[in-house]
Amino acid sequence: MSLKVTLSALDLIGRTPLIALDRIHNGPGRLLAKAEFMQPGGSVKDRAARAIVLAAREDGRLAPGASVVEMTSGNMGAGLAVACAALGHPLVVTMSAGNSPQRARMLEALGAEVVLVPQVDGAPGQVTGADVNAAADAAQRIATERRGYYVDQFHASEGVQAHRETTGPEIWEQSSGRVDAWVAAVGTGATFLGVAAALRERNPRVICAAVEPEGCQPLAGLPITRHRHLIQGTSYGSVPPHWIGSQMDLSIPVTDEEVERWRRLLATKEGLHVGYSAAANVCATVALLSSGRLAADANAVTVLCDTGMKY
Ligand SMILES: Cc1ncc(COP(=O)(O)O)c(C=O)c1O
């Protein structure tokens, strides 16, 4: 008799449920959300992390047992820690000190060495583009010193591909092809772009909306009036390197106050304690469904990027 077992944590990544958030939005249309917080590293980034590490091993950029080094706001680090533990690589992560301390603790618990990099112009809980660049410079330096593999997630195309090959097709299958809109906040853009590509390959009419903090909407082409915002892991004040503007139909602004309110509603009405970008995504999706731009029976899909436990 064969055992029905999962062979490693890597095989727990993906195939997340698509949840109908009917308690916080009961029309017009339906709000469907991908439960990415259920992955072993606790976030949507597990998919990109697995894809990047496997590709680097496959083509020899990452030798067996060699160190992996990356700059992270926490979630990519957790995804990499899962992949590195399962595949036998030491992991060093650099992180802006502005991210919540719980993130560093979680990474250390997963076996990573965490190097905190002082903030340049942000504040605790509010990480800016300059803060991220400082952490990235540190990662690059450490990778050179230790002859490790520098992940460089903002330039790694495997992240976009991972969402094109897994998240997007899962959404299509779980909704029986009834997707009218796709809504997501943008960090590297891997989630937004990969899913948008997969859905539009199947139905070019799917409306794709990015989520950006009010006052920090470079994707919408607006001048930045406010660098700091609550949506950790996204919207660093510039257009990410992989960005394809034609995949975005609109950018939906959200305020910190709205994000706080929807985060609380998700917890108290749906029983889903998720992070700020998840709440921003839900807030923006409700705005789109309520805007009159979609049919009254439309399905709008978004992503619950990570768990709220580490904020
Ligand atoms: C909490 C959170 N939400 C959303 C994202 C954005 O994901 P992506 O890099 O695929 O755009 C990230 C990325 O790190 C994140 O940490």
The ligand as an ORCA input file, in Angstrom:
! r2SCAN-3c Opt
* xyz 0 1
  C       2.914     41.510      2.569
  C       3.196     41.530      1.116
  N       2.194     41.777      0.262
  C       2.388     41.853     -1.076
  C       3.650     41.675     -1.621
  C       3.833     41.886     -3.108
  O       4.171     40.771     -3.829
  P       4.945     40.889     -5.187
  O       6.395     41.037     -4.879
  O       4.644     39.597     -5.885
  O       4.435     42.082     -5.946
  C       4.722     41.404     -0.770
  C       6.074     41.229     -1.296
  O       7.035     41.074     -0.577
  C       4.496     41.331      0.621
  O       5.491     41.096      1.490
*
